[in-house]
Amino acid sequence: MDISGSMYRFNSQDKRLDRLLQVTAMIMESLQGFEQKFSYSIVGHSGDSPEIPLVDYASPPKNAKERLQILEKMSAHSQYCSSGDTTVQATQWAVSRL
């Protein structure tokens, strides 16, 4: 997930961060109750790092409060992270991890 500063900065123009948070919420909601069937993780990237763990395979969010905390972490990170682009490094990391 792109949680870079540009997501926060340009959100007022095109709502890109709002849409990312909505999609992330829908993904987590759709997998709720299927933990025995599906294992997933969610990782962000920004100018700070190409690997910002948000949801670990071993501990998906159990309820609405935990899902909200993940979304709040994403939003706060995009507001306060360093500038820079680690998209390529994040993609390389994700491919090697899989």
Secondary structure, DSSP 8 states (H G I E B T S, - for coil): -B--HHHHHTHHHH-HHHHHHHHHHHHHHHHTT-TTT----EEEB-SS-S-EEEEBTTB---SHHHHHHHHHHHHHHHHHS-S---HHHHHHHHHHH-
